[in-house]
């Protein structure tokens, strides 16, 4: 906020909200599968745990990806409804944050917790926080408030998601 005008910050804040239901869907699925995944790992049945994780991802994606696509297309009327024509520029940050929907279809922490790798979650989050902070400052300086969004998307896909996939592939014993 200190690197932008108050008008730019208002546009950013009004558009920078997570797709409705993301947290509810992923948290609900995580709560349902974590006990079974943990049990499967404890019994050495990594294949069944992976299958359950994949099944949860597909079910989540079946809801979230079409919802994200719909909201992307309907961003203008949604922003107008929520904030009026005054904040029509909030469509850009809203649409950019929707680009993170594929990375949010699963709660990777569920699989990591089931594997007993809770320390990995903290490490990933701390590194992502530091990277996001550094890139946000740099990118906001270069691109304005949109830079903060670009930084978050960059860190999400190039660090967090890649890190999760590598750790999970090793934990599940698959490519």
N, C-alpha and C positions, 0 to 999 in steps of 0.2 A: 504493500500500500504506500510505503514511503517513496517508492520509485515511480509512482504514477500520479496523475492528477486525480482529484476526487471523482470527477466524471468518468474517467477511464476505470477507476477502481469499482465504481458502482456498476458499470457495464459488465466488468469481469465477475463480480460477486453474484450478480443476478443470473448470469449464464453458467456459472461454475457450480452446478449442483448435479449430484449423481442421479442417474436414471432411476425413476421410481421402482421400487420392489427389488432392486439388486441385493441390498443387504438382507432383506427378508427371505428371498429365494435361496441365496447361497448359505446363509446362516441356518435356515431350516433344513436344507439338505445335509449340511455338515453335521448338525445335531443328530440327524437320523442315522447317518452312516458311520460316524466315528467309532462307536462302540464295536460294531461288526468288523470294521477294518482293523482295529487294534487287536481284536480276538484272532482274526485271520493271520495277522503278522506274528502274534505270539505263538500260533500253531505252525508257523513256517509256510503258510499258504499265500505266498506273494501274488501268485497268478489270480487267485480269487479276489484278493484285495484290490489289485489293479482293475479287474473286471468291474468291481463295485464302483470304484472311483470313476472309471470310464462311463459307466451307466449313469452315474449322477451328473457327470459333465454333459452328456447328451440330453438328459432331461432338462437340465438348467438352460442349455443352449437353445433348446426347442422353444423356450419361453423368452429368453433374453435377447437373442439375436433378432427375431422378428420385431420385438418391442423396440429395440434400438433403431432398427431400420425405419419403423413407423414414426418414431419420435424425431429421427433425423429429417424425414420428409415433412413432418408436421411441426417443425421447430418454430416457424414464424407465428402461426396462430397460437401455439402454446405460450410462447414468450409474451405475445400481445395480451393474451388472456390473463397471465400471471402478473405482468408488470406494466402493461400499456405500451403504446407506440413509442413512448419516451425511451424505452430500453430495447428497441428493436435490434441494436447492435449486439445485444447479449446472445443473439442466435449463434454467432461465431464461436464463442467459448462453449456454449451448450453443445453444439455439434462436434466440436473437437473432443470434448470429454466423452461424448458417445462413442468415439473411436476406441475407447478403452474397454468397451463391452466384451470383446472376445477374451481379453485378459482377465475378466471378472466372472466368467461363467462358472468357475470353480473356486472354492476357498482352498488354496494350496496348503494352508496351515493344517487342514484336516488330515491330509495324507502324511504330512510331516509329523504331526502329533501321534498318529497311529503307528508310525515307524519308531517313535520314541526320540525324535530329533527336534525337541522343543528349543534347544539351544541354537539350532540353525535358524529358526524363525527370528529370534532376537537379532542375531548377526545380520541376516538379510535386511531386516527393517532398519537397523541403525545405519548400515552402509547406504541403503536407499535414501534415507533421510538426509544424510550428509551430501550424497551426490545430487539429490533434488535441490537442496539449498544452494549448492555451488552453481549448478546449471541454471537455476531460476534467476539468481542474481545476474549472471552473465547474459542469459537470454532476454531477460526483461530490459537490460541495458541496451541490447542490440535490437530487439523486436517489439518492445513495449509490453503491455500486460499479456499479450498473446504468448510471449516468451515463457511465462510461468507454466502455461498449459503445455507448450512444446516440451519443456523440461520434464514435466510430470509424465507425459506420454513416452518420452525417450527413456527415462529411468525405468518406467513400468515394463516396457517391452525389451529394452536392451540389457537391463540388469535383473530386475525382479523375476520376470517371467523366464528368462533364460536360466537364471540361477535355480529357480524352482524345478524346471524341466531336467536340468543336469542332476540335481540331488535326487529327484524322484525316480529318474531312470536308473540311477545306481541303486537306490533303495528297493525298487521293484525288480531289479535285475533284468531290465529290458533296454532296448535301444531307444 
